[in-house]
Every structure is written in C-alpha cells, then in structure tokens.
Amino acid sequence: MSDTATFLETLKARSQARGAEPTWMAARRQAGAARFDALGFPTRRDEEWKYTDVRAIAQGNFALADDADFSPAKAATLTLPLDAHRLTFVDGIFASALSDLEGLPQGVQLAPLSRALADNHEAVGGPLGRLTGVEFSPFSALNMAFVEEGAVIRIAPGTVVEKPLILQFLSRAQEQAVMAHPRVLIEAGSRSEATVIEHFCGEREARNFTNVASEVILERGAILSHYKLQEAPQGDFHIASIHVEQARDSRYTSYNLNLGGALVRNDLISDLNGQGAETHFYGLFFGQDRQHVDNHTKVNHNAPLTFSNENYKGILDDRAVGVFNGRVYVKKDSQKIEGFQSNQNLLLSDRAQINAKPELEIYADDVKCSHGTTTGQLDAEAIYALRTRGIDEATARGLLTLAFAGEVLEEVALDAIAERVELAVAGKLPERFNLAGLVETASALHD
Amino acid sequence: MATEEMEQLVRREYKEGFVTDIESDTLPPGLNEDTIAFISKKKGEPEWMLEWRLDAYRQWLKMEEPSWAHLDYPPIDYQAISYYSAPKRPEDGPQSLDEVDPKLLETYEKLGIPLHERAALAGVAVDAVFDSVSVTTTFKENLAEAGVIFCSISEAVRDYPELIKQYLGTVVPVADNYFAALNSAVFTDGSFVFVPKGVKCPMELSTYFRINAANTGQFERTLIVCESGAEVSYLEGCTAPMRDENQLHAAVVELVALDDAYIKYSTVQNWYPGDEDGKGGIYNFVTKRGDCRGDRSRISWTQVETGSAITWKYPSCVLRGKDSIGEFYSVAVTNGRQQADTGTKMIHIGEGTRSYIVAKGISAGRSDQSYRGMVKIGPRAKGARNFTQCDSLLIGDQCGAHTFPYQEIGNSTATIEHEATTSKIGDDQLFYCQSRGISEEDAVSMIVNGFCKDVFQELPMEFAVEAEALLSVTLEGAVG
C-alpha cells in the first residue's frame, strides 16, 4: 500500500464512524482528502521541502486516539506554571478535566473547536480554511481532511485580556502511535489585546504525529502576542503552520520556541494587508541527537507603510539538522516598507548541519529591506576573555551559548517562558558545556 | 548485445542516415544526431569527440528544461534553431565605418572605445581594420614563447587531443544540466587556454581576445587549464553592444586550477536586450564553473552583465584543494523588460577553503532581477570561510529585485556570513548632488558607480573605465 493510501484508509474508516456534520464541513473535508490524494507527501524534490524528508511520517502507522485519559498529576508537571485560561488536548482530543475555563472575562471566547461547531457552525465555517486552505501544502490538506478538534478564540473589539490564553497539546506514550490534526482559529477584534500560547509537550517516550494548522486574524489596531512553545517528546513528529492576516495598524508578535520533536516543521506566514500593520517574528530552535528542525517564515508586505522584523537563532548539536527559510515579499506599489530579517546559527558539533535560505522578493522601490545570516562557532576570543577571568573553558562555552540564545529570549515578554526555555537549553547542553551546577542553582531558586 | 556491437550499430546509424550536404555552410533548423555529426565533421574532429557529443545529446533528450529560475519567457523551440553556420566572410560585412549604423558608433563614442577598435567591433571586414592582424601575430609569438597554448577549442581538439581528453567535461560533465548538455552536443566556438607549470601568462588574454571578439558564437565552449603555479587573466565579451542574430546562447566555461594556480576570469556582457517590450532580445543560458583542484589554488569570477533579455548564469567554484579560494564579483544591470537570474555557487570541500561573494544588482524600468546563490560547506571543509554581500538597487517602481541565497552548512568550524540589502537611490543623495550643480542623470550615474565600486575595481583597468560608462548608457532614460 502506498504511504498516501494508509492515511486515506484511516480517513475512510473515520468518516464512516462519524455522525452527521454541516455540509460545508463535509465538502471541505472531501476537498482536503482529494488534494492530499493528488499531491501525496512532499518529497525533497519539492523546493519547499528541499531539506526536510518526511518519509518517517509518510511510512508511519498512526491511529486516531479515542480518549483523552491523562494522569492529572503528570499533566501538572508538564503544564506551564502561569495564571492563565487553558484548553488542554490529549492526542488531539479535548480534555475537559485538564482545562481551566473559569472566569473567562467578558468579550473573550475560548472553546474547543468541536463545541464551537456545535454552538454555531456557520461562525466557524467562515474563517476555517480561509487562510490555510487545502492548497497550502499536503499537510494542510491532510489537516482539513481529518480535522475534528482544535480551538476557537474570539476576542471582542476593544477587549484587553489580562491573562494569557493557553492551548496545551499533550502527547501520550502508548503502544500504538497516534496522530492529531488540530485546527486553531484566532480572531482578534479591533483594538483588542491578548496573549495566546500554544504549548506542545508530552510523555517522554511518545512517538506521535501532530499536524496542527493555526489561522489568525487581526482586525484593525489589534495587538496579539502569539507564543509557540514546542517541547514535544523527542520521538514526536511535529508539523505546524501559522497563517496570520493583519488589518491596518495591527501588531502581531510571534515567539516560536522549539526544543523538542524528532522531525519538526513550522510554517509561519504573515500577510500585512493594511497600512501601519507590523509584525515581529522571534524564533529559537535547539536541536540535538538526530533532531530535524525546519522553520519556514514568510512576511507578505501587501500594503504600503508596513513593517516587519525577524530574528531567528538556531543552536545545533550532535547530528541535528536545522533549516531556516525566511522570505520577505513586497508587493508591487507597497511603498515605504521596512523589512528586516536576521538569522544566526551556532553549530556545536562537527556533524550538525544547517541549511539557511533568507530570501527577499521585492517589487517596489521605496523600501528598506535587509537580511543577514551567519553560521559559525563560539568566538574563541570571547572564550579566552572569560577564561582570563577565572572561568573554566567548559563553563565559558556554556555561558556563551546561553548568551547567544539570550539575544532572542530577551525579547520574550513573558519572563516565565523566557526562563523556562533558557533553563531547558542549559539543561540540554552536553557536559562539555558544564552548566549543570548553574542549572541546579537556578532550579533551586525557582523552587 | 555486446557493448561493442551496440557501439557499431550506433555509429552506423548516423553514417547511413547522413543526408546533409557537407559542403553547405549553414544547416537548416533542427537538431538530431545528423546535425551533430555534421558539426563534428565540419570541425574535422576525431571520432571520440563525436562520440562525446552524441553521448551529451542522448542525455539531453532525456532531460527537462529547468523551470526553477525566477524568469518568464515563452518556450524555446529547439528544432527551430540552426545549429551551424560558417563564420561570415569578410566581404559580407560592412567595408568601412561609413557603412555602419551611426547609432552604434554613437554608443562606441559614449563608451570611449579606442578608434581603431571600433571598426573591428562593428564587424568591418578585418582587412580594412588597420594593423590588427600584425598585432595578433605579435601576441601569438609572445604567448608561444612563454609556452602558453591559446587557440580555438576546435583547433585544440585537433592539435591537443590529449589535453582536451584529460580536461574537457571534467568540471561541467556533459549531463550537468539541460543547457550544458545541449552545449556539449553542439558547441562550435570557444577558446582553449593552457598555461603550463609555473608560467605566468605574459599578458592579459583580454587584450588579444578583444580584437577577435567579433566572432563569438552561439554555443561557446571555453576551457582554461592552469597547471601548478601558473596564472592567467582572461576576459570575455566586450562593453560594446554586440550585434547578433542568434537568440539562444548556451555557453559552457570550464576552469581548472592546479596547486597554487590562479585564474581570473572576467566577463562583460552587453548583448541585445530586446526592444522596449523585450521582443527579440538574447536568451543567455550559461554554465560556468571553476574547479580549484590544487591546494592553495584560486579562481576569481568577475562579471558585468548589462545585456540580454534573459540571463541565467551562475559562475561557480568547486573548492577542492586545501586552502583554495573562490571569488565572485558581479554587477548586473537590468532595464526595460530584461530579466536576470544570476549568482554563484561556492562548494567548499577542502580544508581551510575560503570564498568571497560580492553581488550588486541594479533594476530599472520594468525589469526583474534575482540573485541566486549557494554556499555549501562539506563535512571535511574544516575552518571554511565565506562572506557574501548582495545588494540591490531599485530605480523606479515597476521593477523587481530578489535574493535567494542557499546555505548548506555541515561543519561546525565553518564561519559563514551573509548580508543583503535592498534600497533605492535616496532623494537626499540626489538632492545633495544636484545642489552642487550635478545634473540628475550624472548624479544617478555617480551613485550607481559608487554602489558598484567593489566589483569594478576587480576588472582589468581599461575595462573598469568602460564598464562605468556602460552603466550610464544602460541606465539612460531610467530616471526622470
């Protein structure tokens, strides 16, 4: 059986078991299946997938989970220690017991997709698939074919949401690997302000496949901070896309922090459709062993007077492979644009690999666009400078590596998350970076 | 079937099927094995060369024309092209400068081309051009004395078969890409340079080449080999606009540098870019690659690309030898409806290899330009170093400038830096110049030349001067 057929077979079985649903949903599902069937899984011959081989996913055997059982004690150790409103999903299924929806302020809707569909399917049908349609990639088509759960976040105009809204995705270690195809819809009303965190984590031994698609709409003057903290188990496959549409004067900030997963692919796209819209992309990825982390970003300056700034940093050890592909696109007649992009990578081992491709595609002349990318190792002179101050070489390496990551982490507005990632990076660094003592002290301070 | 029998059969096929009149000077349009046999025979080539061409042709048949470049042009009908026409006889060309298009002469004037060269460039019969034959002879004697071989590729196939067998197709294999395979099958012109061990070529081959530039062909094949410690500087093309009826150009250039050798290859390309709507311009699909085979060898590409309707060109360096160096300096200017997709590839294989890329792109009018480059660091390229700078300048709001740099880095000791900017000529810069009495056009030309300075200073001196003038001519009418 071909790789595609296995997935289509699972899909067929699921469709038969599923109850009635809105006609538009059935039609989109069918379009997704047809598109996926036509395209098949991407190969390295596709320019978009030149450096990422997804055969491990294509040849995998993934079932669909049918319950959301998860030990609350275990969940508590994984959950971000933040005062927040929270939706939790276990292998793609909504876990009511692990969620916290109490005291949602007026003007804020935070609901699992299934419930939002049941309440008012027409309101969901509008945005679902409008930004990330079945055309986007074989995985978006697959998501559309399978989608049943996810999250719907709506923020009414003028509402300022104090607490972060967390979407927690837990992955379980079970004999049978499973897959999940969540869809996240975020609609930020005009002049609203909110923080959304997508958090992926799970049991250490898990080997599941998550294929998530997020669609984000910012209306005029909306401000949204969007975190993605990807701490998936090291055996998990993680394919994700975030597609943002920004109206006039809106401000979107993405923090894309990737630590886990065996094979990770993130697509982040922002359409700046109204004057004065701005977007900020901050990214950090850390890979070790044989991890493969692929980040594709795209900023589309579709309107004049728009601004974008991007800073991605990668640290790769062992035989990890990193990919960075950032594109800044300026549409014809989109004058007075500023677009900046920076990507820096640190290779810690001889076998680590990075493939970077920063692109500029510009069709207007009154623009200021630049990109810079560097790849290298720790600065020998900086190590020497620290050593002359009595710090041993291994610690010096560790500190400098953290400082490198710190240039992105210092932009992270939520300190709890910045510290968590910093500690995680320090904890993951091998012995030759000798940060164990520091990590212990820091952890003790937290407790 | 045994290989031998197979080969015989293959050989027999074109002998029997051979119908074209060998005496005729021009082939009718079309491409098949007979065409290739005809070209090979016309050039008096040995059997192995024909086999080589046919091998390339057969592989070409199985290949697909690449479509990844950021270019938009109607499909090319490869059967509508004539693949051989004998060089023009002197009596076909204009007999004196008075017969030459005055517009062309005006451009020569602007470019500051020396009087005695204008006639040669305009295609005036060689006999009518003063002195050039004797100049050529002197050059040839000097080169022979130094032991440098410099001749047409066809002569080289006949006279130095061993060298050709040893090097041809070793840098750009016959089936390297679609256009290289086509070139390998049908190439008719081009040069061969061989600089023996320890010899520094006594003159810039540019000087010689310039006089002979009038007969550059459609499918050029150039091979330059520098043995250990040898050095050569070679310039192809010319700042003067070249009249050419062939629309499709697919050249292949191969450079081989052994230990401590240094090859400097400069190109000035100013072919017909087409009319205002881009009709009739040259399609230029070029494969250029240098192989730094020896330790401490160095290959440097410098290009000034102002002509052609379509440019598809990526001069590259394979840095195999320890501590070898690859360099790429490029200025590409597009105006009107021109499209250029150009850049370089630096493949670091050896330890301590270094590469340096400076690419400056200027887009004006309704043109579209892309820098496409790759820096690849292999696992054994310890301590490899790359610096890339690519800047784009946009003139007018109808043009496009794009950057697609690929970096594949598989070594933690490598240091890679890449910078790119896109901007326009600032109103404040123009105002500053104009307030000092400099006209707008001169100011633009001055700013653009400053923008390109890093590249121009790599050109041989007399060409650098002309290149500056060329830029102004190309951008005429782009501003104001």
Interface residues (C-beta under 8 A of the other chain):
Chain A: E47 Y51 K332 D333 Q335 N345 L347 L348 S349 D350 R351 A352 Q353 I354 N355 A356 K357 P358 E359 L360 E361 I362 Y363 A364 D365 D366 V367 K368 C369 S370 H371 G372 T373 T374 T375 G376 Q377
Chain B: W68 P379 S392 L394 I395 G396 D397 Q398 C399 G400 A401 H402 T403 F404 P405 Y406 Q407 E408 I409 G410 N411 S412 T413 A414 T415 I416 E417 H418 E419 A420 T421 T422 S423 K424
